């Protein structure tokens, strides 16, 4: 496989795709991908049922030529037939994060990983498009030596998300082998940046939200847990470089710097001008180790290299969130299947 050196995802060359479908496009990462693709000259259909995404994330794109927002559930009946295409690339971001704890709607999560992935693959197969699944790393074993309890417990808090991701990856690989589909997988580690949600906890979102609100910044445990952070621009670069190739093998995209929770809290406190020193609190997590990306394949084959340090990334993120806080989501008007809609430029 040759590197895709002819395509530069930072806008120095036009995108090699005329029209792109982005499922889960109204999320944090999806909205950045939609913007970058439009900047590179591609037309974009952004599909999202707004169960976790927010229309506000892509509202600024409404007036741009070639952009269309579709409020639909990719796992819903007839969704694939309702997407006219033809598409040159399908970016499937609607699969849940396997590290998410206690999903509120486990059935929806499993259907997104199974029916949703099947529908997105069908659209790509129909149009002869490149397909790329945005997946997440496997849940790490309990750091206290207890193994991975969800493997033995069918109702464990992580089980639905982990199984949805595992099935989605297996389905993509099976299509590539059995049908010769041009399909690949990127495993995305912790990403952050302007437009990120700050109401879901985790690093660095929680400490940024606390500091900007003027509350004490809390650090779990002794603050020594490390977090491999990847700035959103670098993550988008990696996704588009893999999309421009033909890799079937899963490709890790994540930060190679691993600041500790205490270091992140200290830098965020400085950047926000908070008068409150970090407060160390009991770690109420489940003890699972933070997964680490192995990015050698992304670097050697695709030439991907993160360019934004975690300190610079936090500075940009804090400045953006201070200027434009994370919007309050619009109240849903009923089940996703009853709220289907469409708007475009």
Buried (B, 14 or more C-beta within 10 A) or exposed (E): EEBBEEBBBEEEEEBBBBBBBBBBBBBBBBBBBBBBBBBBBBBBBBBBBBBBBBBBBBBEBEEBEBBBBBBBBBBBEEBBEBBEBEBBBBBBBBBBBBBBBEBEEBEBBBBBBBBBBBBBBBBBBBBEBBBBBBBBBBBBBBEEEEEBBBEEEEEBBBBBBBBBBBBBBEBBBEBBEEEEBBBBBBBBBBBBBBBBBBEBEBBBBBBBBBBBEEEBBBBBBEBEBBBBBBBBBBBBBBBBBBBBBBBBEBBBBBBBBBBBBBBBBBBBBBBBEBEBEBEBEEBEEBEBEBBBBEBEBBEEBBEBEBEBBBBEBBBBBBEBBBEEEBEEBEEEEEEBEEBBEEEBE
